[in-house]
């Protein structure tokens, strides 16, 4: 009887398992792209087509490391030319063990049954997606455009979206590309600053200067560069220009995450935005100072939620640099991600069913797929629990509820929206704030709930007794 050759899915599962068993890390998205292309006998040039990556980078950097990891994991020399044969041998050996009654496969931490290994190793679906995760979803052309933008001298880019849309995951990948280009990278998240940092502008900017210096491996030299008579913004500029930037041999990519935290302090936020804009303007010059500031590339990451009177869209930083709002996942992206989770959704019906309730919201999609893998059920059964406290979205929904309860005027407006069975008109300021929170969709001058999930949950929680 002729043996059936190994197919792509089985080969990839084996490669991912042996690499994870050896290294504790899964095959990354970019490695999966190379694996799929190699399986289809594509050249690196063909694999690189319609991606943000150069063929030489895929070949010399990613591919070389990947084939070495696979070789180490399989215990034999593997290359792009012979990996199919090597994986098929491993696959047949596994089948023979199974037929002989050897249901157990060796794993680094002990023995697990082959039945246990049928499904994918899941991610936690919380927080940012790790760089080595195969569950990250590329959203072309966002990644490419961000990488091109950050390579420009004196660049300033803004990544904006409501909470849990994937901003930090995208930021991590931009910084990884920057490190590959030998740039010096620093990430400063403002949610690490305690309340005393926001006491006044002087304290805030000194913390900012000292933190960036510390993350760059530089000792605190504020006493040598800070003179109150010149003002806080000028002192901060001098510290960067004459100390931090002059000490670094390569361009500095400075990523400012959770900048919306600063906007909870409008008296500081306005001056801080003027400072960043001034740096961007100086870098546009063609003099010595301009050359220095061209070494700085800024990435500003912020949520679009707006509660205070001042927000980044109406600050001195508005309309400066390149702005990248993050879109939802498409149906094809959801279908692909479901397959990575091991869900056998052969038709578009399952994807349409899921997206009819939660759209393509990245966090909600990941949470749904993770939940369905861990708690096998039909999508009809899933729909029954989705908008309940026992469902997978309870933390997400309660966070929105808490925000609304602390802003009664928004809660009242949103109650009108979820109770209506057609688009409704609400005051424009409230419509904008609900939209910035990711709760509604805009239809000309009217709004509707962004997702059916929100209608189901909030029509009960916000109902007037």
C-alpha positions as CSV (number, residue, x, y, z in Angstrom):
1,X,0.0,0.0,0.0
2,X,1.4,3.4,-1.1
3,X,2.0,5.8,1.8
4,X,0.4,9.2,1.7
5,X,3.0,12.0,1.6
6,X,3.1,14.5,4.4
7,X,1.0,17.7,3.8
8,X,1.9,21.2,4.6
9,X,-0.2,21.4,7.8
10,X,1.3,18.3,9.3
11,X,4.8,19.4,8.3
12,X,4.3,22.8,9.9
13,X,2.9,21.3,13.1
14,X,6.0,19.0,13.4
15,X,8.4,21.8,12.8
16,X,6.7,24.1,15.3
17,X,6.6,21.3,17.9
18,X,10.2,20.2,17.6
19,X,11.5,23.8,17.7
20,X,9.3,24.6,20.7
21,X,10.6,21.5,22.5
22,X,14.2,22.5,21.8
23,X,14.0,26.3,22.3
24,X,10.8,27.0,24.2
25,X,9.8,29.4,21.3
26,X,7.3,28.9,18.5
27,X,7.9,29.6,14.9
28,X,7.3,33.3,14.3
29,X,5.1,34.9,11.7
30,X,7.9,35.8,9.4
31,X,9.4,32.3,9.7
32,X,6.1,30.8,8.9
33,X,6.0,32.9,5.8
34,X,9.4,31.5,4.7
35,X,8.3,28.0,5.6
36,X,5.2,28.3,3.5
37,X,7.1,29.8,0.6
38,X,9.8,27.1,0.7
39,X,7.1,24.5,0.8
40,X,5.7,25.9,-2.4
41,X,9.3,25.9,-3.9
42,X,9.4,29.7,-4.1
43,X,12.7,31.6,-4.2
44,X,13.3,34.2,-1.5
45,X,12.6,36.9,-4.1
46,X,9.2,35.4,-4.7
47,X,8.5,35.0,-1.0
48,X,9.4,38.7,-0.5
49,X,6.9,39.9,-3.1
50,X,4.0,41.9,-1.7
51,X,5.6,42.0,1.7
52,X,7.5,44.7,3.6
53,X,10.6,42.6,3.7
54,X,13.6,42.6,1.3
55,X,14.6,39.2,-0.2
56,X,18.1,39.5,1.2
57,X,16.8,40.1,4.7
58,X,14.6,37.0,4.5
59,X,17.5,34.9,3.2
60,X,20.5,36.1,5.1
61,X,18.9,37.1,8.4
62,X,15.7,35.3,9.1
63,X,16.0,32.2,6.9
64,X,19.6,31.4,7.9
65,X,18.6,31.5,11.6
66,X,15.4,29.5,11.0
67,X,17.0,26.6,9.1
68,X,19.7,26.4,11.8
69,X,17.1,26.2,14.6
70,X,15.2,23.5,12.7
71,X,18.4,21.6,12.2
72,X,19.3,21.8,15.9
73,X,15.7,20.7,16.8
74,X,15.6,17.7,14.4
75,X,19.2,16.6,15.1
76,X,20.2,16.7,11.4
77,X,21.3,19.3,8.9
78,X,18.3,20.9,7.3
79,X,18.1,23.5,4.6
80,X,15.5,25.1,2.3
81,X,16.2,22.4,-0.2
82,X,15.9,19.3,1.9
83,X,13.5,20.2,4.9
84,X,10.5,18.4,3.4
85,X,12.4,15.1,3.3
86,X,13.6,15.6,6.9
87,X,10.2,16.5,8.2
88,X,8.6,13.5,6.4
89,X,11.1,11.1,8.0
90,X,10.2,12.5,11.4
91,X,6.5,12.3,10.6
92,X,6.7,8.7,9.5
93,X,8.7,7.8,12.6
94,X,5.9,9.3,14.7
95,X,3.3,7.4,12.8
96,X,5.2,4.1,13.3
97,X,5.5,4.8,17.0
98,X,1.8,5.4,17.2
99,X,1.0,2.2,15.3
100,X,3.3,0.2,17.5
101,X,1.4,1.5,20.5
102,X,3.9,4.2,21.4
103,X,1.4,7.0,21.8
104,X,3.8,9.0,23.8
105,X,6.1,11.7,22.2
106,X,9.0,13.1,24.0
107,X,8.9,16.7,25.0
108,X,11.4,18.7,27.0
109,X,9.3,18.8,30.2
110,X,8.2,15.2,30.2
111,X,5.9,12.9,28.1
112,X,2.7,14.0,26.4
113,X,0.3,12.0,24.3
114,X,0.0,12.5,20.6
115,X,-3.6,13.2,21.2
116,X,-2.6,16.1,23.4
117,X,-0.5,17.6,20.6
118,X,-3.3,17.7,18.0
119,X,-4.3,21.2,18.8
120,X,-2.1,24.3,18.6
121,X,-0.3,25.7,21.6
122,X,-2.4,28.7,22.4
123,X,-1.4,32.2,23.3
124,X,-2.9,33.9,26.3
125,X,-4.8,36.5,24.1
126,X,-4.0,39.2,26.7
127,X,-1.6,42.1,26.2
128,X,0.7,42.6,23.3
129,X,1.5,39.7,20.9
130,X,5.1,38.5,21.5
131,X,7.6,38.9,18.6
132,X,8.0,35.1,18.3
133,X,4.2,34.4,18.3
134,X,2.6,32.9,15.2
135,X,-0.7,34.5,16.3
136,X,0.3,38.0,15.2
137,X,-1.7,39.3,12.2
138,X,-0.1,41.6,9.8
139,X,-2.3,44.4,8.5
140,X,-0.7,45.6,5.3
141,X,0.3,48.2,4.4
142,X,0.5,49.6,8.0
143,X,3.7,47.7,9.0
144,X,5.5,48.6,5.8
145,X,4.5,52.3,5.9
146,X,5.6,52.6,9.6
147,X,8.9,51.0,8.9
148,X,9.5,53.3,5.9
149,X,8.5,56.3,7.9
150,X,10.8,55.6,10.9
151,X,13.8,55.3,8.5
152,X,13.4,59.0,7.6
153,X,15.7,61.4,9.4
154,X,13.9,63.4,12.1
155,X,10.8,61.3,11.7
156,X,7.7,61.6,13.9
157,X,5.0,59.0,13.6
158,X,1.8,58.5,15.6
159,X,0.1,55.2,16.1
160,X,-3.5,55.7,17.3
161,X,-6.5,53.5,18.0
162,X,-8.9,52.6,20.9
163,X,-7.7,50.3,23.6
164,X,-6.7,46.7,22.7
165,X,-6.5,47.3,19.0
166,X,-2.8,46.1,18.7
167,X,-0.8,49.4,19.1
168,X,1.9,48.0,21.3
169,X,2.2,44.8,19.2
170,X,2.8,46.9,16.1
171,X,5.2,49.1,18.0
172,X,7.3,46.1,19.1
173,X,7.7,45.1,15.4
174,X,8.7,48.5,14.3
175,X,11.4,48.6,16.9
176,X,12.6,45.1,16.0
177,X,13.1,46.3,12.4
178,X,14.9,49.5,13.7
179,X,17.2,47.3,15.8
180,X,17.9,45.2,12.7
181,X,19.0,48.4,11.0
182,X,21.4,49.0,13.9
183,X,19.4,52.0,15.4
184,X,19.4,52.6,19.1
185,X,15.9,52.0,20.4
186,X,14.3,53.2,23.7
187,X,10.7,52.6,24.8
188,X,9.3,54.8,27.5
189,X,5.8,54.0,28.7
190,X,4.1,56.8,30.6
191,X,2.0,54.4,32.7
192,X,5.3,53.7,34.5
193,X,5.3,57.2,35.9
194,X,3.8,57.6,39.4
195,X,1.6,60.5,40.3
196,X,4.4,62.6,41.7
197,X,6.0,62.8,38.3
198,X,3.0,64.9,37.1
199,X,3.2,67.4,39.9
200,X,4.4,70.1,37.5
201,X,6.1,70.5,34.1
202,X,9.6,70.8,35.6
203,X,9.3,67.5,37.5
204,X,7.8,65.8,34.5
205,X,10.4,66.8,32.0
206,X,13.3,66.1,34.4
207,X,11.8,62.6,34.8
208,X,11.5,62.3,31.0
209,X,15.1,63.3,30.4
210,X,16.5,61.1,33.2
211,X,14.4,58.1,32.1
212,X,15.5,58.3,28.4
213,X,19.1,58.7,29.5
214,X,18.9,55.8,31.9
215,X,17.3,53.5,29.2
216,X,20.2,54.6,26.9
217,X,22.8,53.6,29.4
218,X,23.7,57.1,30.3
219,X,24.1,58.5,33.9
220,X,21.9,61.3,35.1
221,X,23.6,64.6,34.2
222,X,20.6,67.0,34.7
223,X,22.5,69.2,37.2
224,X,25.0,70.0,34.4
225,X,22.4,71.0,31.8
226,X,19.4,72.3,33.7
227,X,19.1,76.1,34.5
228,X,15.6,77.2,35.5
229,X,16.0,80.7,34.1
230,X,15.8,79.2,30.5
231,X,12.5,77.4,31.0
232,X,11.7,73.7,31.1
233,X,11.2,73.0,27.4
234,X,14.5,74.7,26.5
235,X,16.3,72.8,29.3
236,X,14.9,69.5,28.1
237,X,15.9,70.3,24.5
238,X,19.5,71.2,25.5
239,X,19.8,67.9,27.5
240,X,18.8,65.9,24.5
241,X,20.8,67.9,22.0
242,X,24.1,68.3,23.9
243,X,24.0,65.1,26.0
244,X,21.8,62.2,24.9
245,X,22.0,62.6,21.1
246,X,25.7,63.6,21.1
247,X,26.6,60.4,23.1
248,X,24.9,58.0,20.7
249,X,26.7,56.8,17.6
250,X,23.6,55.7,15.7
251,X,20.1,57.2,15.3
252,X,17.8,57.1,18.3
253,X,14.3,55.7,17.9
254,X,12.4,56.9,20.9
255,X,9.0,55.2,21.3
256,X,6.6,57.0,23.7
257,X,3.9,54.5,24.7
258,X,0.7,55.3,26.5
259,X,1.0,59.0,25.8
260,X,-2.7,59.4,26.5
261,X,-1.7,59.2,30.2
262,X,-0.1,62.6,29.9
263,X,-3.4,64.0,28.6
264,X,-4.9,63.4,32.0
265,X,-2.8,66.4,33.0
266,X,-3.6,69.1,30.4
267,X,-1.3,71.7,31.9
268,X,1.6,69.4,31.2
269,X,0.4,67.8,28.0
270,X,0.1,71.1,26.1
271,X,3.7,72.1,26.8
272,X,5.0,68.6,26.2
273,X,3.3,68.4,22.8
274,X,4.8,71.8,21.9
275,X,8.2,70.5,22.8
276,X,7.9,67.4,20.6
277,X,6.6,69.5,17.7
278,X,9.5,71.9,18.1
279,X,12.0,69.0,17.9
280,X,10.3,67.8,14.7
281,X,10.5,71.3,13.3
282,X,14.2,71.7,14.2
283,X,15.0,68.4,12.4
284,X,13.5,69.9,9.2
285,X,16.3,72.5,9.1
286,X,19.5,72.2,7.0
287,X,21.9,73.5,9.6
288,X,24.1,72.0,12.3
289,X,21.2,71.7,14.8
290,X,19.0,70.2,12.2
291,X,21.6,67.5,11.5
292,X,21.7,66.7,15.3
293,X,17.9,66.4,15.6
294,X,17.7,64.3,12.4
295,X,19.2,61.6,14.6
296,X,16.0,61.4,16.6
297,X,13.0,59.4,15.3
298,X,9.9,59.7,17.5
299,X,7.1,57.2,17.7
300,X,4.1,58.4,19.7
301,X,1.6,55.7,20.7
302,X,-1.7,56.7,22.2
303,X,-5.3,55.6,22.6
304,X,-8.1,57.6,21.0
305,X,-10.2,57.6,24.1
306,X,-11.0,61.2,25.0
307,X,-12.2,62.3,28.4
308,X,-10.3,65.5,29.2
309,X,-10.8,68.9,27.5
310,X,-7.4,68.5,25.8
311,X,-6.6,65.6,23.6
312,X,-3.9,64.9,21.1
313,X,-6.1,65.7,18.1
314,X,-6.5,69.3,19.4
315,X,-3.0,69.7,20.7
316,X,0.1,71.4,19.2
317,X,1.0,67.9,18.0
318,X,-2.0,67.6,15.8
319,X,-1.3,67.3,12.0
320,X,2.4,66.7,12.7
321,X,4.3,63.8,11.2
322,X,2.7,60.6,9.8
323,X,-0.4,59.3,11.5
324,X,-1.3,55.6,11.4
325,X,-4.8,54.6,12.7
326,X,-5.1,50.9,13.2
327,X,-7.9,49.1,11.3
328,X,-9.9,46.1,12.3
329,X,-9.1,42.6,11.0
330,X,-10.6,41.7,7.6
331,X,-12.7,38.5,7.2
332,X,-9.7,36.8,5.4
333,X,-7.4,37.7,8.3
334,X,-9.9,36.3,10.8
335,X,-10.2,33.1,8.7
336,X,-6.4,32.7,8.6
337,X,-6.1,33.3,12.4
338,X,-8.8,30.8,13.1
339,X,-6.7,28.2,11.2
340,X,-3.6,29.1,13.2
341,X,-5.7,28.3,16.3
342,X,-6.6,24.9,14.9
343,X,-10.2,25.7,14.2
344,X,-11.4,23.8,11.1
345,X,-13.6,26.6,9.7
346,X,-13.9,25.4,6.1
347,X,-16.6,27.9,5.0
348,X,-16.9,31.7,5.4
349,X,-20.1,31.2,7.4
350,X,-18.3,30.7,10.7
351,X,-16.3,33.9,10.2
352,X,-19.4,35.9,9.2
353,X,-21.2,34.6,12.2
354,X,-18.4,35.6,14.6
355,X,-17.8,39.0,13.0
356,X,-21.5,39.9,13.0
357,X,-21.2,40.1,16.8
358,X,-17.7,41.6,17.3
359,X,-16.6,42.9,13.9
360,X,-12.8,42.5,13.3
361,X,-11.7,43.9,16.7
362,X,-8.3,42.3,17.2
363,X,-8.6,41.6,21.0
364,X,-12.1,40.4,20.8
365,X,-11.3,38.1,17.8
366,X,-8.2,36.6,19.6
367,X,-10.2,36.2,22.8
368,X,-13.0,34.4,20.9
369,X,-10.7,32.0,19.1
370,X,-8.8,31.2,22.3
371,X,-12.1,30.6,24.2
372,X,-13.5,28.4,21.5
373,X,-10.3,26.3,21.5
374,X,-10.4,25.8,25.2
375,X,-14.2,25.4,25.5
376,X,-15.4,23.5,22.4
377,X,-18.9,24.6,21.5
378,X,-21.0,25.7,18.5
379,X,-21.0,29.4,17.5
380,X,-24.7,29.5,18.4
381,X,-23.8,28.3,22.0
382,X,-20.9,30.9,22.0
383,X,-23.4,33.7,21.1
384,X,-25.5,32.8,24.2
385,X,-22.6,33.4,26.6
386,X,-20.7,36.2,24.8
387,X,-22.4,39.2,26.3
388,X,-22.7,37.7,29.8
389,X,-20.4,38.0,32.9
390,X,-19.5,34.3,32.3
391,X,-18.4,35.0,28.8
392,X,-14.8,35.6,27.5
393,X,-15.3,39.4,27.1
394,X,-16.4,40.2,30.7
395,X,-13.2,42.2,31.6
396,X,-13.3,44.2,28.4
397,X,-17.0,45.0,28.8
398,X,-16.8,45.9,32.5
399,X,-13.9,48.3,31.7
400,X,-16.1,50.1,29.2
401,X,-19.0,50.1,31.7
402,X,-16.7,51.6,34.4
403,X,-15.6,54.4,32.0
404,X,-19.2,55.2,31.1
405,X,-20.4,55.2,34.8
406,X,-17.7,57.8,35.5
407,X,-19.0,59.9,32.7
408,X,-22.8,60.0,33.1
409,X,-23.4,62.2,30.1
410,X,-21.7,59.6,27.9
411,X,-23.6,56.8,29.6
412,X,-26.9,58.5,28.9
413,X,-26.0,59.1,25.3
414,X,-24.8,55.6,24.7
415,X,-28.0,54.2,26.4
416,X,-30.0,56.0,23.7
417,X,-27.8,54.4,21.0
418,X,-28.1,50.8,22.2
419,X,-31.8,51.0,22.9
420,X,-32.6,52.2,19.4
421,X,-33.2,49.8,16.5
422,X,-31.9,52.3,13.9
423,X,-29.2,55.0,13.8
424,X,-29.8,57.9,16.2
425,X,-28.5,61.4,16.4
426,X,-26.8,62.6,19.6
427,X,-24.8,65.7,20.4
428,X,-21.7,65.8,18.2
429,X,-19.2,66.1,21.1
430,X,-20.7,63.0,22.8
431,X,-20.7,61.2,19.5
432,X,-17.0,61.9,19.0
433,X,-16.1,60.8,22.5
434,X,-18.1,57.6,22.1
435,X,-16.5,57.0,18.8
436,X,-13.0,57.6,20.2
437,X,-13.7,55.0,22.9
438,X,-14.5,52.5,20.1
439,X,-18.2,52.1,21.2
440,X,-20.0,53.5,18.2
441,X,-19.9,53.8,14.4
442,X,-20.6,57.1,12.7
443,X,-23.2,57.3,9.9
444,X,-23.1,60.9,8.7
445,X,-24.7,62.7,11.6
446,X,-26.1,59.6,13.3
447,X,-24.5,56.7,15.3
448,X,-25.1,53.0,15.9
449,X,-23.4,50.6,18.4
450,X,-20.0,49.5,17.0
451,X,-20.8,45.8,17.6
452,X,-23.9,43.8,18.3
453,X,-22.0,42.5,21.4
454,X,-22.1,46.1,22.8
455,X,-25.8,46.4,22.1
456,X,-26.6,43.2,23.9
457,X,-24.5,43.9,26.9
458,X,-25.1,47.6,27.5
459,X,-28.8,47.6,26.7
460,X,-29.1,45.6,29.9
461,X,-26.4,47.3,32.0
462,X,-27.5,50.9,31.1
463,X,-31.2,50.3,31.2
464,X,-33.2,52.7,33.3
465,X,-35.0,51.0,36.1
